Amino acid sequence: MKRLTLTADTVGPVGRGHPWVYHDGVHGKAEVGEGVELLDTRGKRVAYGIFDEGTIAVRVLGRDVLPIPELLRARLKLAWSRRALVAGDTDTFRVCNGEGDGLGGLVVDRYGEVLVVRLYSKAWERHLGTIVDVLMPMTGARTVFRRFGVGRVDDKQGGETLRGPEPADVVVVKEHGMKLLVRVREGQKTGLFLDQREHRRLIREWASERVVVNLFSYNGGFSVAAALGGAKRVTSVDVAEAAIADARENFRLNGLDPSAHAFVATDAFTYVAEPSDLVIVDPPSLTHAAKADTAARAAYKSLHRHVATYATDLVATSSCTARLTGERWEEAVREGLGGGWASMHRSGEPVDHPVAIAHPEGRYLKFALYGRLGR
Ligand code: SAH
C-alpha cells in the first residue's frame, strides 16, 4: 500500500472529512484506482483514499484502511439499506450518490430492473467488476449498464452493458405510481432527473384545477404529475424536440390525452405563455465556472422577471447550479419576480441524494414555491 504525505494545509480539511485532495495537496503518486494511506507531515495517518488522476489526486474514503473491494461492498450495502427510505410506489431512485454515500465519483441509478453506473472519477474504472458483483445480487437487477459522457473520464456518447441482457431502448419506470419512459443510452445524465422526485409529487398536489406551464420540461415529468393531479391544462416547454416528443408519450403512458394539453419546442427564456396559475421553472445548470456566477444570477433574474409577466398565482422554481448558494439564487429569483410575492416552501435534495456534511459543494439542488400576494 502506498503512503502519501499531505501538504500542511491539506491535513486539516482531510482530517475533518473533506472528500477531495487536489494534486498540489499531496506528495507522491500511485496507480489510478489504488488505495492509498494519507499521512500528515509527521507521518501519522490522517485518512485513507483512492488515487485518481487530474485535478483531484485522491478521493478520500474514510479513516480505516480497507481493501477497495471490501470498502465498496460495505459502502454500497449501507447505501442500499437506506434506500428503503424512498417511499411510495417507486422503482427508480439513486442507489449511490458519490461523496454522499462515501464513494466520491461513483453514481449508480436504478431504473426498474436496469442499473446505470456513471463514473465521475477514473479511479473506479478498474473496480467495475467488483461494483457489478456487489450490485447485482443486492438489488436484484437484471442488467448493469455503464453510461459514458463525463468529460475527464469517458467523453463519448452512449454506453455499454457491463452485465446481463442489453437494456431496452426505452425502459418504463414508476415514480410514486406515475409512469415515465427512460432512455438509458441517450437520455440526459443517466436518463431521468431523479433528484426532483419529491418535487414532482408536490406539483401533483399543487396543480389541481390550475392552468400550468412547465418550463424546461425535458420529458415532461412535472407536466404529467400536474396533469395527474387534476390540472386544467398543462403546457410543456423545452428547446429539445426529442424531449417534447417523449413528454407527449409520457402523457399517453399515464392514460392522459396529450391533445388536451400543449407541447412547445422553443426557448423558455422568451416563451410568452397565456396567464397561468402555476408556472414551473427548472432550467439546466446555468454555469459551471466559478466566475460566471454573476452571469447565472443575471440569467435567473431575467428569467423570473419574464415569468412574472404571466404567472398569476404560483411559481415553483428550481436550480441545480452548485455554484450558486441557496441564498444567492433566491435573491436572484426574488429580484426577478419583484415585490408582491410570498415565499411558501423551500427544499433540496431527496433522501436518495445524500450530501456529505464535510462536502458542502455537494449541495446543489434548490426548489422553492412562491405565491403572488393580493394586490
Ligand atoms: N424538469 C425536468 C428536468 C429539466 S432539465 C424534469 O423534472 O425531468 C433542463 C431541460 O432544459 C433540458 O431538457 C433541456 O433540453 C432544456 N433546455 C435547455 N435550455 C433551454 C432553453 N433555453 N429553453 C427551453 N428549454 C431548454
Boltz pocket constraint, residues with backbone or C-beta under 6 A from the ligand:
constraints:
  - pocket:
      binder: B
      contacts: [[A, 192], [A, 193], [A, 196], [A, 215], [A, 216], [A, 217], [A, 218], [A, 219], [A, 220], [A, 221], [A, 222], [A, 237], [A, 238], [A, 239], [A, 240], [A, 243], [A, 266], [A, 267], [A, 268], [A, 269], [A, 282], [A, 283], [A, 284]]
      max_distance: 6.0
